[in-house]
Structure formats: C-alpha cells, structure tokens
C-alpha cells in the first residue's frame, strides 16, 4: 500500500516570508515517482515537479525548491519570498513503480499568503 | 505541452437523473485515463482506471454500476454518473497518460457536479 502524508493542513504566512510544506511518503516499491501539484481556487491542478526515486538531488526553480531525502522518506517543498499569488492548495503525490500511473495524493496543504 | 479537456466544466442536475462527463486528450493518444473525485476541502481520490478498448478498473468502494466509464477511443473517456444523488456532488477530475509511466500524466481542468 502507498501512503502520502502532509502534516500541515493549513499554513498562513505574510508576503515575503519563506514557507516549507512537508511531505512524507510510504511505499514498498523500490522505483517510484514523487510529485508536487498546485491547485488554485479555479480547481485545475498545476504540475510543479516530478522526482524519481533514484534522483535525490535537490532542485531549485526560481522561488521554489524541493528537498528529497530517501532516508526519511520525505519530499519537502519550500517557497522562498512568498507572494500572494502562491496562495493555493498544494498536493504531494506518489506513484509506485508497480502502480502504473495511479497517483496517491496527500491530504493537501492550504497555503494562504497575506499581503 | 499536452492538453486534456473536460466537458462540461460544471453541471447541475436533478436527483435521480444521469450525467455524462467527457475527458479528451487533445493532442496525444491515451490508452489509459484516470478518474478522480475531490470533495470540498479534501484530497483527490482515484475512482477508476479507464483503458481504451477494455473494461474500466474500479478502486475499492467505488460502485461500478453507478459510475459508468467508457473509453471508446484513444482520445476520449467518459464518466456517467447514473441516478445521481446529492452526495455525488463533487469535483471530478480526469487525467491521461501519454506513453508509459506517471511522468507523462496530464490532468483535465475538472468538472464540478452539483446534484439538487
């Protein structure tokens, strides 16, 4: 069975603060993919990043960065200098190598950035 | 990038009626599509896997006679909610796999269903 846990249900920050969204996963597959998606109020999922289990390099894309640590089964997401437009629900998701495309989503973290 | 559309984007129907939701991959062929359901302030839950030319595979707890899935072509999957009830009101999202593996998975914009 696969499981994704996002411990933070809601986070509220003031603009320009840094914020980290936590994600912990469980899988028995040795090959798997991890994802982060953003869901703005419109509802459409926006793909942010994909990481496979063999690539533990951290990644930075503009104000976004991701920290993948296999040893702790975590894939955390940090937004630096947050902006109001970052307000959304963020989902971490997992696809195990034997799941053929099926995604298991975490509960989601509601991020609110206040001006 | 690859585009997946859903139609309608929102629908209101009366209790007891059926409603069909379409999911199309516009610029690629998808042998596999997925249907997810999302209740307000909750996460996405996989309902079923739709395979072109074969029967859909439903997740545990999803009534296959209530949620009919048809994947008649490589670009179209449909979800029909039969005899809808207010508790079926939800946000339905489809995704399509391009090629093998989840890294080539594209989501539709979702369909908001309200049953009155």
Interface residues (C-beta under 8 A of the other chain):
Chain A: X33 X35 X37 X42 X43 X44 X45 X47 X50 X52 X91 X95 X99 X100 X101 X102 X103 X104 X105 X106 X107 X108 X110
Chain B: X32 X34 X41 X42 X43 X44 X45 X46 X49 X91 X93 X95 X97 X101 X102 X103 X105 X107 X109 X110 X112
